[in-house]
């Protein structure tokens, strides 16, 4: 596998159409994308209702559901795009990071299609794909302007919080990452403490909308002289406050706790990202990943940044296959072609791509 190929602009007279497959966690997804921008189809089968009873993703259940859903989802993606596999130029598939069992389902499916149809196979890093969701057009509307380099990318999701410097396509310098809980993981755990539904991100956001974000002065972990993040201490502070309040006769102020917790997370994410943008003289900011769907985070970035901020539309923030095909396009143009023996990389940091 070519981990660090050099991106080359393709010839203008040819359209490159990729099939994207995503099964890194609990969404089974397939998409058709042209030239890394135009989404012809983007189909996602969510397992949220199944895993809600466990309060989180149950890996063995997730992989079994992928097996059930993958081929119907692929057929639907091709039908919505009004094409067949004969019209596809390559297969882009999530190779990692993610759950091992889930990744294997998507990889084996992609390998089978590539072999049977003699199509190029491109393994894609899931985090890189979140970044390239910012290059995708949406709802038949082209993006106003592509992100410009150098840029600072903040990837915030259930399992990852990464601060990345990009000086060009497919070039990454990881500035910082989470030392413990990722931002999305912290949302899920605090939601569970407050008795809110899974997934925690939307539940916390909804509760916070009618809460007072200054009701509780929860700590911010700044980790001076570091671009890293830590949300474990914040989560523990919320736990202690909940336990203290439970000993009183007063009802638990769920909305105020949710709002105060959310404000603490958003403050750290925004402050560090803006500081990094200034330090590295970035032209643009890019925010992606599941937590980038959070209304407070999106609005604060738009209100606070002096440089352009690129945040994908909501349907491209959560896991999807269009972003896999989008990132796959840039790797395809760089000459990446993977063998059929490629394996899943459950732990695959973006820093290894550069």
RODO-2510 file (C-alpha; in nm, 4 decimals, decimal comma):
residues 354
     n   res          X          Y          Z
     1     x     0,0000     0,0000     0,0000
     2     x     0,1219     0,3500    -0,0839
     3     x     0,0784     0,5510     0,2345
     4     x     0,2227     0,8801     0,1157
     5     x     0,1753     0,9143    -0,2624
     6     x     0,2008     1,2557    -0,4235
     7     x    -0,1276     1,4003    -0,5416
     8     x    -0,1330     1,5016    -0,9077
     9     x    -0,4155     1,6937    -1,0728
    10     x    -0,5986     1,4589    -1,3145
    11     x    -0,6575     1,5344    -1,6799
    12     x    -0,9588     1,7564    -1,7398
    13     x    -1,1080     1,5364    -2,0098
    14     x    -1,1894     1,2349    -1,7908
    15     x    -1,4417     1,1755    -1,5115
    16     x    -1,3303     0,9471    -1,2303
    17     x    -1,6192     0,7686    -1,0623
    18     x    -1,5529     0,5749    -0,7417
    19     x    -1,7650     0,3418    -0,5326
    20     x    -1,7081     0,4079    -0,1625
    21     x    -1,7717     0,1510     0,1118
    22     x    -1,7751     0,2358     0,4831
    23     x    -1,8131    -0,0157     0,7704
    24     x    -1,5749     0,1133     1,0371
    25     x    -1,8216     0,1107     1,3258
    26     x    -2,2008     0,0851     1,3289
    27     x    -2,3016     0,2415     0,9968
    28     x    -2,3140     0,0327     0,6800
    29     x    -2,2702     0,2752     0,3917
    30     x    -2,2069     0,2885     0,0181
    31     x    -2,1786     0,5843    -0,2181
    32     x    -2,0897     0,6840    -0,5713
    33     x    -1,8821     1,0029    -0,6080
    34     x    -1,7445     1,1683    -0,9216
    35     x    -1,4111     1,3499    -0,9224
    36     x    -1,3956     1,3640    -0,5446
    37     x    -1,6784     1,6205    -0,5337
    38     x    -2,0068     1,5246    -0,6952
    39     x    -2,2190     1,2858    -0,4865
    40     x    -2,4323     1,0685    -0,7132
    41     x    -2,5591     0,8564    -0,4240
    42     x    -2,4885     0,8204    -0,0529
    43     x    -2,6747     0,5448     0,1319
    44     x    -2,6337     0,4800     0,5050
    45     x    -2,7904     0,2074     0,7192
    46     x    -2,7633     0,3035     1,0859
    47     x    -2,7549     0,0604     1,3772
    48     x    -2,8294     0,3211     1,6458
    49     x    -3,1586     0,1655     1,7532
    50     x    -2,9908    -0,1739     1,7928
    51     x    -2,7008    -0,0496     2,0048
    52     x    -2,9043     0,1962     2,2126
    53     x    -3,0081    -0,0888     2,4432
    54     x    -2,6407    -0,1439     2,5283
    55     x    -2,5625     0,2249     2,5803
    56     x    -2,2898     0,1997     2,3156
    57     x    -2,1724     0,0001     2,0157
    58     x    -2,1590    -0,3775     2,0720
    59     x    -1,8792    -0,4853     1,8296
    60     x    -1,9971    -0,8413     1,7594
    61     x    -2,3518    -0,7253     1,6900
    62     x    -2,2216    -0,4463     1,4661
    63     x    -2,0223    -0,6820     1,2432
    64     x    -2,3180    -0,9203     1,2043
    65     x    -2,5430    -0,6332     1,1013
    66     x    -2,2885    -0,5211     0,8418
    67     x    -2,2991    -0,8675     0,6849
    68     x    -2,6784    -0,8454     0,6613
    69     x    -2,6925    -0,4921     0,5233
    70     x    -2,3898    -0,4535     0,2964
    71     x    -2,5185    -0,5934    -0,0338
    72     x    -2,8647    -0,4305    -0,0216
    73     x    -2,6921    -0,0992     0,0563
    74     x    -2,4525    -0,1426    -0,2367
    75     x    -2,7385    -0,2191    -0,4746
    76     x    -2,9298     0,0850    -0,3528
    77     x    -2,6274     0,3119    -0,4005
    78     x    -2,5821     0,1953    -0,7599
    79     x    -2,9529     0,2311    -0,8354
    80     x    -2,9702     0,5840    -0,6949
    81     x    -2,6693     0,6835    -0,9037
    82     x    -2,8317     0,5232    -1,2115
    83     x    -2,5182     0,3292    -1,2949
    84     x    -2,3784    -0,0243    -1,2815
    85     x    -2,0378    -0,1521    -1,1759
    86     x    -1,9338    -0,1265    -1,5409
    87     x    -1,9441     0,2522    -1,4962
    88     x    -1,7183     0,2519    -1,1885
    89     x    -1,3451     0,3295    -1,2110
    90     x    -1,2408     0,1981    -0,8708
    91     x    -1,3405     0,0875    -0,5199
    92     x    -1,2495     0,2974    -0,2149
    93     x    -1,3013     0,1222     0,1178
    94     x    -1,2362     0,2060     0,4809
    95     x    -0,9272     0,0168     0,5943
    96     x    -0,9097     0,1727     0,9414
    97     x    -0,9241     0,2913     1,2089
    98     x    -1,2336     0,1229     1,3480
    99     x    -1,3699    -0,2009     1,4907
   100     x    -1,1844    -0,5038     1,3522
   101     x    -1,4921    -0,7134     1,2785
   102     x    -1,6734    -0,4259     1,1127
   103     x    -1,3762    -0,3251     0,8978
   104     x    -1,3281    -0,6799     0,7710
   105     x    -1,6838    -0,6950     0,6345
   106     x    -1,6342    -0,3857     0,4204
   107     x    -1,2830    -0,4828     0,3128
   108     x    -1,3798    -0,8333     0,2048
   109     x    -1,6792    -0,7002     0,0149
   110     x    -1,4623    -0,4442    -0,1652
   111     x    -1,2011    -0,7086    -0,2477
   112     x    -1,4648    -0,9370    -0,3974
   113     x    -1,6091    -0,6607    -0,6140
   114     x    -1,2636    -0,5447    -0,7236
   115     x    -1,1562    -0,8977    -0,8167
   116     x    -1,4765    -0,9895    -0,9999
   117     x    -1,4861    -0,6644    -1,1968
   118     x    -1,1111    -0,6053    -1,2372
   119     x    -1,1309    -0,2707    -1,0630
   120     x    -0,8579    -0,0875    -0,8691
   121     x    -0,8820    -0,1180    -0,4889
   122     x    -0,7981     0,1763    -0,2643
   123     x    -0,7746     0,1438     0,1141
   124     x    -0,8766     0,4674     0,2856
   125     x    -0,8031     0,6015     0,6319
   126     x    -1,1342     0,6875     0,7992
   127     x    -0,9975     1,0031     0,9622
   128     x    -0,8517     1,1256     0,6341
   129     x    -1,1954     1,0696     0,4813
   130     x    -1,3557     1,2942     0,7435
   131     x    -1,1161     1,5680     0,6347
   132     x    -1,2019     1,5259     0,2667
   133     x    -1,5734     1,5500     0,3371
   134     x    -1,5084     1,9249     0,3201
   135     x    -1,4404     1,8937    -0,0543
   136     x    -1,7749     1,7273    -0,1310
   137     x    -2,0650     1,9138    -0,2879
   138     x    -2,4004     1,8614    -0,1195
   139     x    -2,7704     1,8859    -0,2042
   140     x    -2,6945     1,9693    -0,5693
   141     x    -2,5047     2,2766    -0,4518
   142     x    -2,1339     2,3228    -0,5095
   143     x    -1,9207     2,4332    -0,2179
   144     x    -1,8425     2,8054    -0,2296
   145     x    -1,4665     2,7556    -0,2185
   146     x    -1,2374     2,4617    -0,1649
   147     x    -1,0220     2,4726     0,1508
   148     x    -0,6848     2,6388     0,0965
   149     x    -0,3488     2,5273     0,2329
   150     x    -0,1953     2,5543     0,4793
   151     x    -0,4935     2,4677     0,6924
   152     x    -0,5675     2,3384     1,0397
   153     x    -0,8059     2,0439     1,0567
   154     x    -0,9873     1,9452     1,3751
   155     x    -1,1309     1,5935     1,3673
   156     x    -1,3793     1,5352     1,6493
   157     x    -1,5732     1,2107     1,6739
   158     x    -1,6722     0,9353     1,9115
   159     x    -1,3295     0,7753     1,9105
   160     x    -1,0964     1,0508     1,7948
   161     x    -0,9968     1,4084     1,8681
   162     x    -0,7120     1,5116     1,6378
   163     x    -0,5578     1,8471     1,5506
   164     x    -0,3857     1,8282     1,2111
   165     x    -0,1744     2,0656     1,0021
   166     x    -0,2096     2,0177     0,6252
   167     x     0,0275     2,1956     0,3882
   168     x    -0,1119     2,0240     0,0788
   169     x    -0,3237     1,7324    -0,0350
   170     x    -0,2411     1,4057     0,1439
   171     x     0,0145     1,5747     0,3705
   172     x    -0,0462     1,5635     0,7442
   173     x     0,1333     1,6699     1,0573
   174     x    -0,0465     1,5672     1,3720
   175     x    -0,0130     1,8502     1,6209
   176     x    -0,2151     1,6973     1,9005
   177     x    -0,4671     1,4316     1,9932
   178     x    -0,6646     1,3122     2,2913
   179     x    -0,4674     1,1673     2,5805
   180     x    -0,7703     0,9824     2,7166
   181     x    -1,1378     1,0221     2,6240
   182     x    -1,2190     1,1605     2,2811
   183     x    -1,4722     1,4437     2,2743
   184     x    -1,7510     1,2232     2,1391
   185     x    -1,6743     0,9527     2,3941
   186     x    -1,7013     1,2111     2,6715
   187     x    -2,0420     1,3176     2,5374
   188     x    -2,1629     0,9563     2,5450
   189     x    -2,0383     0,8936     2,8992
   190     x    -2,1828     1,2147     3,0426
   191     x    -2,5146     1,1502     2,8691
   192     x    -2,5248     0,8104     3,0392
   193     x    -2,4560     0,9767     3,3759
   194     x    -2,7486     1,2118     3,3181
   195     x    -2,9850     0,9365     3,2072
   196     x    -3,0001     1,0661     2,8499
   197     x    -3,0400     0,8492     2,5408
   198     x    -2,7581     0,7088     2,3280
   199     x    -2,5888     0,8496     2,1261
   200     x    -2,4852     1,1133     2,3744
   201     x    -2,3965     1,3969     2,1357
   202     x    -2,7477     1,4774     2,0118
   203     x    -2,8957     1,4129     2,3573
   204     x    -2,6547     1,6492     2,5322
   205     x    -2,7119     1,9147     2,2651
   206     x    -3,0893     1,8934     2,3001
   207     x    -3,0775     1,9125     2,6796
   208     x    -2,8274     2,2000     2,6689
   209     x    -3,0535     2,4140     2,4511
   210     x    -3,2754     2,4902     2,7516
   211     x    -2,9964     2,4857     3,0091
   212     x    -2,7700     2,7477     3,1661
   213     x    -2,4132     2,6912     3,0463
   214     x    -2,2784     2,8942     3,3406
   215     x    -2,4641     2,7051     3,6103
   216     x    -2,1601     2,4865     3,6794
   217     x    -1,7972     2,5896     3,6446
   218     x    -1,6602     2,2652     3,5091
   219     x    -1,2827     2,2514     3,4519
   220     x    -1,1086     2,3080     3,1207
   221     x    -0,7955     2,1008     3,0640
   222     x    -0,5637     2,3301     2,8713
   223     x    -0,2448     2,1199     2,8923
   224     x    -0,0203     2,4237     2,8599
   225     x     0,2441     2,4139     2,5836
   226     x     0,0687     2,1204     2,4221
   227     x    -0,1788     2,0776     2,1381
   228     x    -0,3157     1,7621     2,3010
   229     x    -0,6624     1,7251     2,4526
   230     x    -0,7912     1,5632     2,7691
   231     x    -1,1567     1,5252     2,8681
   232     x    -1,1254     1,2599     3,1384
   233     x    -1,0970     1,5178     3,4167
   234     x    -1,4042     1,7011     3,2900
   235     x    -1,6005     1,3770     3,2818
   236     x    -1,4918     1,3006     3,6394
   237     x    -1,5936     1,6492     3,7546
   238     x    -1,9417     1,5945     3,6100
   239     x    -1,9637     1,2555     3,7813
   240     x    -1,8732     1,4055     4,1198
   241     x    -2,1264     1,6852     4,0781
   242     x    -2,4005     1,4390     3,9849
   243     x    -2,3195     1,2188     4,2851
   244     x    -2,3224     1,5241     4,5141
   245     x    -2,6574     1,6439     4,3848
   246     x    -2,8088     1,2977     4,4107
   247     x    -2,7580     1,3146     4,7873
   248     x    -2,9888     1,6155     4,8098
   249     x    -3,3666     1,6221     4,7863
   250     x    -3,3550     1,8479     4,4817
   251     x    -3,4158     1,7193     4,1267
   252     x    -3,1065     1,6767     3,9142
   253     x    -3,0624     1,9865     3,6915
   254     x    -2,9919     1,7808     3,3819
   255     x    -3,0238     2,0674     3,1348
   256     x    -2,7863     2,2939     3,3247
   257     x    -2,5270     2,0189     3,3693
   258     x    -2,5495     1,9294     3,0007
   259     x    -2,5108     2,2934     2,8950
   260     x    -2,2170     2,3548     3,1281
   261     x    -2,0426     2,0356     3,0200
   262     x    -2,0936     2,1130     2,6513
   263     x    -1,9577     2,4660     2,6999
   264     x    -1,6414     2,3280     2,8607
   265     x    -1,5764     2,0897     2,5716
   266     x    -1,6457     2,3536     2,3069
   267     x    -1,4219     2,6099     2,4804
   268     x    -1,1200     2,3802     2,4728
   269     x    -1,1741     2,2607     2,1163
   270     x    -1,2178     2,6108     1,9767
   271     x    -0,9440     2,7813     2,1776
   272     x    -0,6772     2,5272     2,0870
   273     x    -0,7777     2,5120     1,7213
   274     x    -0,7775     2,8896     1,6767
   275     x    -0,4437     2,9154     1,8570
   276     x    -0,2950     2,6519     1,6249
   277     x    -0,4292     2,8362     1,3205
   278     x    -0,2562     3,1532     1,4355
   279     x     0,0664     2,9741     1,5246
   280     x     0,0960     2,8036     1,1857
   281     x    -0,0465     3,0949     0,9844
   282     x    -0,3264     2,8830     0,8420
   283     x    -0,5378     3,0226     0,5605
   284     x    -0,8393     2,8086     0,6486
   285     x    -0,9883     2,5978     0,9261
   286     x    -1,1568     2,2642     0,8701
   287     x    -1,3772     2,0933     1,1297
   288     x    -1,5062     1,7415     1,0663
   289     x    -1,6261     1,4249     1,2375
   290     x    -1,9438     1,3344     1,4216
   291     x    -1,9064     1,5975     1,6949
   292     x    -1,8779     1,8696     1,4283
   293     x    -2,2560     1,8306     1,3939
   294     x    -2,2927     1,9961     1,7348
   295     x    -2,4756     2,3280     1,6908
   296     x    -2,2840     2,5117     1,9611
   297     x    -1,9458     2,4026     1,8254
   298     x    -2,0366     2,4975     1,4678
   299     x    -2,1705     2,8392     1,5613
   300     x    -1,8834     2,9239     1,7943
   301     x    -1,6306     2,8447     1,5227
   302     x    -1,8145     3,0580     1,2682
   303     x    -1,8444     3,3450     1,5170
   304     x    -1,4897     3,3261     1,6558
   305     x    -1,2619     3,2558     1,3603
   306     x    -1,1061     3,5382     1,1600
   307     x    -1,0260     3,2991     0,8741
   308     x    -1,2705     3,0877     0,6690
   309     x    -1,4109     2,7810     0,8456
   310     x    -1,5169     2,4740     0,6484
   311     x    -1,7659     2,2471     0,8251
   312     x    -1,9450     1,9775     0,6225
   313     x    -2,3271     1,9662     0,6194
   314     x    -2,4788     1,7489     0,8903
   315     x    -2,5239     1,4379     0,6771
   316     x    -2,1511     1,4374     0,5970
   317     x    -2,0391     1,4870     0,9590
   318     x    -2,1365     1,1398     1,0739
   319     x    -1,9895     0,8255     0,9168
   320     x    -2,0788     0,7852     0,5496
   321     x    -1,9338     0,6364     0,2323
   322     x    -1,9292     0,9565     0,0247
   323     x    -1,6358     1,0815     0,2295
   324     x    -1,4562     0,7487     0,1717
   325     x    -1,5006     0,7828    -0,2040
   326     x    -1,4005     1,1499    -0,1819
   327     x    -1,0726     1,0725    -0,0063
   328     x    -1,0255     0,7723    -0,2342
   329     x    -1,0331     1,0029    -0,5356
   330     x    -0,7303     1,1984    -0,4156
   331     x    -0,5451     0,8737    -0,3455
   332     x    -0,6500     0,7388    -0,6858
   333     x    -0,5090     1,0498    -0,8545
   334     x    -0,1875     1,0035    -0,6565
   335     x    -0,1474     0,6575    -0,8034
   336     x    -0,2423     0,4470    -0,5031
   337     x    -0,3504     0,0948    -0,5978
   338     x    -0,3733    -0,1677    -0,3244
   339     x    -0,3374    -0,5432    -0,3474
   340     x    -0,6162    -0,7844    -0,2574
   341     x    -0,4298    -0,8978     0,0539
   342     x    -0,4574    -0,5638     0,2363
   343     x    -0,5682    -0,6021     0,5958
   344     x    -0,7710    -0,3947     0,8386
   345     x    -0,5877    -0,1422     1,0578
   346     x    -0,8081    -0,0944     1,3692
   347     x    -0,5561     0,1611     1,5009
   348     x    -0,4342     0,3758     1,2139
   349     x    -0,3405     0,7351     1,3018
   350     x    -0,3371     1,0030     1,0356
   351     x     0,0258     1,0748     1,1236
   352     x     0,1257     0,7436     0,9609
   353     x    -0,0014     0,8724     0,6273
   354     x     0,2628     1,1412     0,6036
***
